[in-house]
């Protein structure tokens, strides 16, 4: 990506927003397709995730929204990789990074790395995207545009 630092930051911010929104929407859609109307209750087994979503809904100044609205990337990863849900997401969200060994059952470390990069977008003061961050975002966007259909 050539251009000014502001252009680079804006392009990376746009990629982060697209990846976050696309992964969130994809996971919710797949859960809804698999579990129906009660997808949150049936597809989210982790009680802590349910509890945090409910608490966030109570604190929402605009009023409560559906609980899936309040899930963050780390929680979405936990939901997707849960044994009962992994078959729904294996083909789409198992993305091997070059740094990972071959033969793992799940390649979801990219979500953790992405979450670290996402923090630059969410809390930008004094932070900039590194060349590795730019490369990761470019790679993930290309992979996800093919997989999240």
QUIVENMO-V22833 format. One line per field, one symbol per residue. phi: phi as a letter, one per 20 degrees, with the letter a starting at -180 (. if undefined). psi: psi as a letter, one per 20 degrees, with the letter a starting at -180 (. if undefined). burial: 1 if it has 24 or more other C-alpha atoms within 12 Angstrom, else 0. A space follows every 10 residues. Layout:
phi->???
psi->???
burial->???
This chain:
phi->.epfgfffff ffgffffffg fffgffffff fffedmgeff feedefffff ffffffffef fenfdggffe fdffffffff eggfdggfdg fededfegfe ffnffcdcfg fffffffgff ffcfgmdcee ffffffffff fffffeeed
psi->orarhggggg gggggggggg gggghggggh gghgibhkhg ghinhohhgg ggggghhhio hiqqrqhhhj prggghgggh iqhhhhhhig hhinopqhiq qqjqhpnjhh hggghghhhg ghmipjqqpr hhgggggggg ggghhhhm.
burial->0000000010 1110111111 1111011111 1000000001 0011010011 0011000000 0000001111 1111111111 1000110111 0111111000 0000011111 1011111111 1000000110 0011011111 101100010
